Amino acid sequence: MRKLTIPFSALQLQKLLFFRCASTQSNSLTHRLSIARSPPPPSPPLESLSPYAAAFSSTRSQYFSIRHFSSQTEDAAASTVDENLVGELLTEEEKSTAELLSTELQKNPEVEPLPLPKRLDLSFSHITVSPKLLHATLNASPDAGRMALDFLKWAKSRPDFQPSDELYSHFVDYFGRRKDFKATHEVLVDGHGVAGVKSFEALVDRLVRAGRPTQTVALFERMVKDYGFVRNKDSLKLIVSSLCERGYASYAEKMVKSLANEFFPDEHICDSLISGWCNDGKLDEAKRLVEEMYRGGFDIGTFAYNSILDCVCRLCREKDPFRIQTEAENVLVEMERHGVPRNVETFNVLITNLCKIRKTEDAMNLFSRMGEWGCYPDETTFYVLIKSLYQAARVGEGDEMIDKMKSAGYGDALDTKAYYEFLKILCGIERVDHAMSVFAKMKEDGCEPGVKTYDLLMGKLCTYGRLDKANALYKEAESNGLAVERKAYKVDPRFAKKKPTVVKKEKKRETLPEKMARKRRSLKKFRLSFVKKPKRSVRRAF
């Protein structure tokens, strides 16, 4: 935060911060932003921050990251990722134990003669309960419901078991996923004094995802009394960032204003509020907040400008795609005028939006000019450009971009999901041969294809009538231990082998001239049949 030359009291600073300009402002996209001229102060390293601040900073750094494909909802995808991570850490014995515990949890309690804790004591008294085992059991028991509370009580009754913050966060996340916040309240009350940062993060995340911003704001006032959480500025940042990410910037701004005397907002909170309005597509509110921040003596950083730039590009794509370059240039000029430097995320926003409106050539020109501002592409830049080049049928340049990505040190980002996206695009533009070459490159890089990858390629090969290659892929998937489902793929009529059809000639009714000509020909043949034909004499050889 920039220091003012005249010392002000906290009340005067609050009035300066939230004082609105009386003059009317233009609502057009070309409205000039008034931002502070001094460069933003460097952010402290994550190691020096408290757990709340570290979580907030990691959320900001991942704001513009490109997410890979997922055929599931966000909550289900997150739970699947957690389950996969936990599954890698568990042994085979622990996995089988988690499955058995999950079976017991999902049984109907009205049918069973004994309650769950006694059943678990009879069958699992010999096992050692660990947080990893409990997490794996919860992930495998989506229909257990309130039985998970009895499961927690049974786990706490086990000898040599110490409940931790991580353990309670798993149960908070489980019940929050089911939107059962009464059970979440019971879990946190039971863990009073033990539940900490992780449990608080899980509770805030699930409340915001469930569409309950009012309860999220009210949580900050009762977090110490009800659950024993630490009420400080870092926890305020976490709540504000979570609300803004989900489109509840108005609730976050009211919360910050009401707590300004106790926790005066800093640059991080201001950037989060601006990005929240931009996420919601309300550019005028973001500009209004920028003006208030400027009059309050704050520096607007690159993160906030990237949010404004992304909002401008999105609005232009929806209303008038031809104005996207002009409006984006206006924002970039404002950044240079106020001394705000560009970073790689700025170029990622521009390149991503240009590729979405199929301006691949402009995106490539921007990519080649990144070094003029001292910026270098990251994995997101390469990933977006590779997809756009393949979509534009510039497959050779797409392969070269993959090689550049590897040489730049981002080859680890080319995982199975990234290659699946490339294959899906190539199959969509009917470049099956090139898709097979990318598939071979995928296996050379050590990425193991999954069921979806094999199913995509087999379906496209069968569409083109290449059944021999499709069968080879099916046998390869079976040899790798993948459960590929047998399907009846439909062959495209353009590539199906057509049998020669014999067309029967129908007898047409002769016209009178045709009939008279036929009779003349037959009579001529009949008359010539009575004429003696001369014999052919054999010539002598001299």
Disulfide bonds with the S-S distance in Angstrom:
none
